[in-house]
Amino acid sequence: MAHGDASPDSSWVAAIHASSNDFAPLGAGLVIDDDRVLTCSHVVAGPATGEIWVAFPKADPPTMERRRVCRRVRAEPLSVVDVTVLHLAEPVPMGVRPPEAALPQAGRSARGALVGVRLRGIGPLRPLR
């Protein structure tokens, strides 16, 4: 990257935690819209009945806020797909954005247009508010 170029946005990085204040994450995820995070099913398989929390370590501006997961949706079949969508009880903090590649212009056709597409076990992807 040339001097003076803005650094790439990585605010979409999410850290999956077993509590609202623990230090070590269970694993990682990525923000797919303002109230959902995509992670691997094995990351959240252990605490099946406990709460799951999501932190945003690369938010810009930085934040210590975490969001509680209110629902988990696993893709099927589990023997083939290791994907779970975490639904957050509140929207992600300001300064957190999904990766650009996941949200192309509305109405775009052909390859790679993900907004509005229903993904098996995940549902339709939505743009941010």
N, C-alpha and C positions, 0 to 999 in steps of 0.2 A: 504494500500500500504506500503510495507517495506521501511525502511529508505534507501535512495540512489537511489530508483527507479525513473525513469523519470515520470513526471506528464503526464497524458493522453492529447493528442492533442485536443484542442477545438477551433482551429483557424477557423473551419467551421461555427461558430456562426456568424450570420449576424443581424444587427439592421436596420430596415426599417424606413426611415425618409421622411418627406414631403418637405425638402429643403436640400441644400448642407451644411447648417451651423446651423440647429436647434439642440436643446439639447435633447429633449424628443422624443424617437422613437415612431412610430405608432404601432410597434410590432416587432416580431422576425422572422428570417428565417434561412435556412441552405444552405450553398454553396454546389451545386451538381456537378459542374465542373468549369472550369476557367472563364466562362462567364455567368453562370446562378445560380440563387438563388431560392429556393423553399420557399414559404410562404403561409399563409392562405389567401383566397380571401377576407375575411372580413377586413383584415389588410389594404389592398390597395383599398377597395371599395369606401371610402370617397373621396379621391382626384382623382376622375376619369379622370379629364382633366389636373390636375396639374402634375408637375414632381414628380417623386419618386427617392430617393437616398438611397444607401445602404452603411452602415458603417461596419467595421470589428473589433469589440471591443476586440476580443481575438487573433488577429493576433500576430504572433511571428516571427520577432520582432514587437513590437507595432507600429501602424501607425494611423495617423489621416486622412488618405486618405478615400474618399468616391467615389463611382461609381454611375453615373447616369443610370437610367433604361431607355432603348430605346424601349422596347416592353414588353407587359404583355400578357401571355397566360393562360387563365382560363380553368380549367378542367370542363367538362360538365357531367351531369346536375348540375347546381348550387344548386338546392334544395337538392342534396345528397352529392356533393363533394365540400369541402371548400378549394380548392388548386389552387394556381396561381404560374406559373413560371415566374420569372423576368429575362429578358435578359439584360445584362449589356452592356453599350456602350464601355467599355474597360475591359480587363481581371482583375480579382481580384488582389490585391497587392501581392507582394512576401511575403511569410510567411503565406499565407492562403491556406488551403487544405481541400477538402471535407472529410467527415468522412470515415474512413477505410472500414466500412461495406458496403458503397455504391459503392465501386470500387474493386471488387474481381479480381483475375488474369484473364487476357484475355484468352479466349478459355475454361474457366472452364464451365462445364455443371452441371446440376442438380439444386438444390435449391439455391436461393439467388444470382445467377449470374445476375447482373443488367446491366453491361456494354453492350451496343448495343441493349438492350431490348427497344422496343417502348412502352411507357406508354401513355394511352389514354389521350389526351389533353396536354401532355408534350413532347412527341417525344422520340427519343433514348437518353439514357445517354451515355456520352462520358468520357473517362479518361482524366486527365490533360495532357497538352502538353508534 
